[in-house]
Amino acid sequence: MVLICYPSSKLLANIVVQKGMIMSWIFCLLVSQSSRTQPRTIGNLNISWFFNFTGPVMLSTMENGKIVRGLAGVPREGPVLLVGYHMLMGLEIVPLVHEYLTQTKILLRGIAHPTLFTQLVESRPNATSFVDMLKLYGATPVTASNFFKLLATKSHVLLYPGGAREALHRKGEEYKVIWPDRQEFIRMAAKFGATIVPFGVVGEDDIAQLVLDYDDLKSIPILGDQIRSENEEAARSGFTVRGDMDGEIANQMLYIPGLLPKIPGRFYFLFGKPIHTKGRQDLVKDREKARELYLQVKSEVQNNMNYLLKKREEDPYRNVIDRTVYRAFSATSDDVPTFDF
């Protein structure tokens, strides 16, 4: 985990130095354990250390409502639309996409902010390889036509209605579902008979503390001007999302927040009971029925997170130190136990 140290954050930097020895010791243990387990990679990048840091727990819900560990509750036959909460900085994406591919043998197609594919990003050092990695692991720019094509080809699609506004939320907005009041994805899913799987994920507050959000950064003269300039340039190039909207959800300024790392906790995912839209043409024609299902999906995402926030308090291996000790003495260290469900 990295702390973004801005000119006005000397005090935060001093705090990090005090924690440095502990974090370094934990990191060394995790890296050494990564060599003992099956390596996890994205392209040529070994991400085993990130899995050891975050210890992701994947839970899913069967058709009968039973919660199981793993992704057995997620349908294999497409099209499938995973709709969920976007954690701070999208920290959940790496374990989500990797575990989905590992457990289901299906490449999850993520709908990503178009700016990630523009020259604004590609012109920066090492950005080309980053963009290539996004494409390799199924990411595609968020457009109506791309969404249409993915569902038409029976893909498994990852959708975050909250988008960048949710992933770059303000202080005090942890686990707040910030979605637009539009239900187009419901109608599109019904058009192709897609199965909708609402999911919640928690753990960002166990990994880092948000200390500098957009409201803080925009008040720093040079940095605030740079953030506004880059977003205006993206807008001029036509790479805006929800530019026709007003209010909170329309405010999707892209920036890098200031994060204070913590001794890591754990990520928890819960995929809810599948919602079938096959044969539900009423959802395509009746906006009110589509809105009702939209609100149901949104509510289930929030309920899944509420469940995880409560149950993680019962996890004896929530802390990275406890997981590290468990792995040191376990022959099957890839699957560290968690709370009862």
N, C-alpha and C positions, 0 to 999 in steps of 0.2 A: 504494500500500500504506500502511496506517495502523498506527501503533504505539499500542496501548492503554496509556496511561501511568497507572498506579495510584499512590497516595500513596507506596508504598515503592519506586518505581522511578526515583528521581532520577538515579542513575548511568546507567541505560539511556537516559534522555532526553538526557543530555549526549553520549552516544555518537552518538545520532541527529543531534544538532546538528552534530557534526563531519563527518558524512556528507552533510549537507543540501545543500551546494553541488554535489556530484557528482550526487546524485539529482535535483536541480532542473534541472541541465543536461541530463541524460538525458531527463527528463520533457518538457522544452521541445522537444527534438528529436523525440520520439515523437509529441507532439501535432501538431507541424508536419507530420510525415509522414502522420498520419492524414487530413489534409485532401487529400493527394494520391491516396489510395487509395479504393476503394469503401467508403463508410461502413457500419459494422456498428452496428445499433441494437437495443435492446430497448424496445419502446414508443417513447417520445420520448427515451430515454436513449442517447446515442452511446457505444458501448463499444469503439470502434476503438483507443483508447489502451491498453485492457486487453489486447487481442490483440497489440498491438505490444510491450507489456511482457512477455507470456508466450510469444509466438511458438508457439502450439500446433501440434504435429505429430500428425496423425491417421493411424494405420496400421491396416489390417485384414487378415484372413487369408482367402484364397479356399478353396473346397472342397478343392482339391488341396494345401493347406498352404502355398501361396506367400503371402508377405507383400507387400502393395502399399500405396502411399500413397493416402490417401483412404478412403472407406467402401464401395468396390465389393464388399468381402467380406461386408458385412452384408445379409442378405436383405431384400427390399422387401415381400414378401408376409407379412402378419401372420396370427396374432399373433406378435410377436417380443418376447422378454424379455431386455433387456440387464442383466447382473448383474455388479457390479464393486466396486472399492474406492472408499471415500469419503475423499477427501483432507481435510486440515485445513481446517476452516471451510467445507467444500464448495466450495473454490476452483475445482474443475474444472467445476462445473455450467454456468457461463456459456458458456465456449467449447464444451462438449459439446453442450448443447441448441441453441445457435445454429448450429454447424457441421452438426449432424445435420439440422436444418431446411433449411439452405442446400444441402447436398449431396444429400439424399434427397427433399426436398420433403415430408417427413413430420414432423408434430409429435410429439415424444417426450413421453410422458405420465409424469411423475415422481411417485413415491410419496413424499410429504413428511410430516414430523413434524406431527401435528395442532395442536400449540401455535402453529405459524406462522399458523394460520387463526382463532385464538381472539381474544376481546376483550382478552386480556393483551397481544397485539401490536397489534391494531387501535386500541386506546385511546391509543397513543403517537404523537407527532408524525410525520407523513409515513408512518405504517405502513399506512394504508388503500391508498395507491397501491402500496406494496410488495406487499401481499396481492393486489391486482388484477393486478399484473404476474405473480405466481406463477400465478394462475389462467389468465391470458392465454397463458402459455407452458406450459400443460399440467399443472401441478402439481395433485395431489389428495391429500387426507388419507389416511394409511395405515390402511386397514381391510380386513378380509377381503372385505366386500361390494364395495368399490370395486375391489379387485384382480380379483375375479370378473368384474365388469362390463367392465373394460378388456380382459381377455383374451377375453371373449365377443364383444366388438365388433371383434376382430382388431386391436387397437391395438398400437403399439410402446411398450413399458413399460420405464421405467428403475427398477431395484430395487437398493437398497443393503442387503443383509442385516445389515451392521454398524451401520447407522443412526447415530444421534447419538453413540453411544459410540465409533465409529470416526472420525467427523469431528471429535470433540472429544477426541482421544486424549491421553495423557499424554506427557511428555518421554521420549524413548527408544523410543517405539512407532511411529515413522515407518515406513510401509509394512508394518505388521503387520496381517494380516487377522484382524479380531475379529468372528467370526460366532457366532450361537447354534447349539447342536447340535440344530437342527430343520430338517426338509426339506420343510415344507409347500409352499414355492413350486415345488419340483420336481413334486410331485403335482398341484398346480393347473395348472402348465404342461402336463403330460401330459394332463390332462383335456380341455384345449382344443387339444392338438396344437401347442403353441407351439414356436418355434425359440428355443433359449437361446443367447445370445452372451456368453461370459465376457470381461470386459475389465479391463485394468490401466491405471493412470495414475500417473505420477510427476512431480515438479517442485515440490512444496510446500517442500522444503528448499532449493531454488534461489531462492525468492521471499522467504521469511521464516524467522526462527528462533523457535521456541516458547520463550519465557523464563518465562512464568507460566501453569502449567496449573491444573487444578482443585485438585490437592493443595496448590499454593502459595496460591491465592486463598482457599480455605476457611479458611486459618489467619490471614487478615487480618480482624480482628474485625468491622468494619462491613460490608465487602464480602462476607465469607463468610456473614454473617447474611442479607444481601439475596439472595444466590444461593439459599440454602436456602429462604427465605420465598417467593420467586417459584416455585420448583419445587414446593413444598408446595401453593401456591395452584392451580397447574396440576393437581396430583394430585386435589385436592378437587373440581375442576371436571370431573374424569373424563378429562382429556387426558394420559393416561400411555400409554407404549408399553412392552410386555413387562413390565407390572407383576406378572405371574404367574410371572416367572422369578427364579431365584436366580443368584448368582455375578457374574462380571465383566460379562457382556453386559447384565445387568439394571440396571447402574449407568449410566443415561443422563441424568445431570444436565446441564441446559442452562446455559451460561454463555459469556461472551466472554473468550477467552484473551488473554494479553499477547504480542504479536508484535513482534519486532525486524526491520524490513525489511532486505533485502539488495539489492545491485545485481542486478537480475533475471537469472535463468537462463531456463529454458524448460520448458514442459509437454509431455509425451509421452503419447499414448494408443495402446494396442494392443488391438484387438478380435480375440479368438481365433476359431478355426474354429467355425462354427455347429454346434450340437448339436441334432439333430432328435428331437422326442418324439412326432411324429405316428404313431399306431398302436401306441404303447408303453403300452398299458393296464396292463401289468405294473407300471409305475411308480406307478399309482394304487392298485393293490391290495396290492402287496408293499412294505412299509416298508423292508425291507433293501435291495432294489434301488434304491429312491428314495434311500436314504442313500448308496449307492455312487456314484450320479450326483451327488449333492450334494457329496460329498468330491472328486469329479473336477472339478466346476465351481470349487470353492474352491481346489483345487490349481492349476488353470489360471490363475486370477486372480493367484495369487502368482507363478507362473512367468512370466506376462506382465510383471509388474513387475520381476522379476529380470532379464529380458531387456533391458528399457528402461534399468534402472540401469546395466547393463554397456555397452550400445550408446551411451548418451548421452555417454560419455567420448570417443567418436570423432567427435562432432558439432562441426565447426569453427564453427558458428553458435549454439552453446549460450548464449553470453553476449549480453546485450542490446546491448552496444556493437558487437560484430561484426555483429549483425543490422541495427543502425541504419546502419552504414557500407554494408552491402550494399544496403539499400533506397535509400540516397542516390544510388547509382550504377546502379541496376537499373530498367529500364522495367517489369518484372513483379515488383514488390516484394511482392505479396500472398503469394507462395509461396516463402519463403526455403528453400534446400536444407538437408538434414540428413545424418545418417550413412547409409552404404550398408546395405541390408537384402536 
